[in-house]
Every structure is written in structure tokens, then in C-alpha cells.
């Protein structure tokens, strides 16, 4: 418990990091530049795969490829 109570104050460090004018948005500073675009790639590819398979099921095919 003593390590938590008497640790250094990191608020000024984070204020300098988040308030500097470097052209980045807040979410890019806190999560990195690649986390949100990677999330969007996974989101839209899974959505596209779902729509593709729904279309195949409407046509009567129960597999990803082929005519079965």
C-alpha cells in the first residue's frame, strides 16, 4: 500500500503528452496510430464475410466455396 500512496505524481507528464500540439488526435496519442485502423479492418472484413455467406445461403450453398 505504501508504494501506491507515495509514488511520483505523473499528472504533469501526461499533461505535457496530451496537450502538445503535434497534429495527432487524442485517441492516437493514447492508443497508438495503428490500433483503431486495425480494429476497423477486422470489423469490416468480418462484416463483409458475414454478408458474403448470407448471400451464399440465400442461393442455397452451405459452404464458403463451391456448389455444395
GULUM-939186 format. One record per residue (C-alpha): x, y, z; residue number from 0. Coordinates in Angstrom, 2 decimals, always signed. Layout:
BEGIN
X/Y/Z/NUM
...
//
This chain:
BEGIN
+0.00/+0.00/+0.00/0
+2.84/+2.40/+0.74/1
+4.15/+2.07/-2.81/2
+0.83/+3.24/-4.16/3
+0.45/+6.18/-1.78/4
+3.95/+7.63/-2.09/5
+4.58/+7.23/-5.81/6
+5.51/+10.14/-8.04/7
+2.88/+12.45/-9.46/8
+2.68/+11.68/-13.20/9
-0.08/+14.21/-14.00/10
+2.34/+16.87/-15.35/11
+3.96/+14.25/-17.59/12
+0.60/+13.20/-19.05/13
-0.49/+16.83/-19.44/14
+2.62/+17.57/-21.49/15
+1.98/+14.47/-23.61/16
-1.70/+15.11/-24.32/17
-1.62/+18.91/-24.64/18
+1.32/+19.33/-27.01/19
+0.40/+20.45/-30.49/20
+1.75/+17.73/-32.75/21
-1.21/+17.25/-35.08/22
-2.38/+13.97/-33.54/23
-5.82/+13.38/-32.15/24
-6.28/+12.34/-28.54/25
-7.13/+8.72/-29.36/26
-3.96/+8.47/-31.47/27
-1.86/+9.66/-28.57/28
-3.34/+7.26/-26.05/29
-3.88/+4.12/-28.15/30
-1.31/+4.44/-30.89/31
-1.75/+5.13/-34.57/32
-2.41/+1.53/-35.60/33
-4.92/+0.27/-33.05/34
-8.06/+1.93/-34.43/35
-7.31/+1.23/-38.14/36
-6.55/-2.41/-37.27/37
-9.86/-2.59/-35.41/38
-11.68/-1.17/-38.44/39
-10.03/-3.69/-40.77/40
-11.15/-6.58/-38.56/41
-14.64/-5.08/-38.16/42
-15.30/-4.50/-41.86/43
-13.72/-7.76/-43.03/44
-15.86/-9.77/-40.60/45
-18.93/-7.81/-41.71/46
-18.07/-8.45/-45.36/47
-17.57/-12.17/-44.70/48
-20.95/-12.33/-42.97/49
-22.70/-10.62/-45.88/50
-20.93/-12.89/-48.37/51
-22.01/-16.02/-46.53/52
-25.57/-14.75/-46.11/53
-25.74/-14.24/-49.86/54
-24.49/-17.76/-50.45/55
-27.04/-19.18/-48.04/56
-29.84/-17.34/-49.85/57
-28.68/-19.01/-53.06/58
-28.71/-22.43/-51.36/59
-24.97/-23.03/-50.89/60
-23.97/-24.03/-47.37/61
-20.20/-23.85/-47.83/62
-17.82/-20.94/-48.38/63
-16.68/-22.15/-51.82/64
-18.09/-24.48/-54.44/65
-21.60/-25.52/-55.34/66
-22.42/-27.75/-52.34/67
//
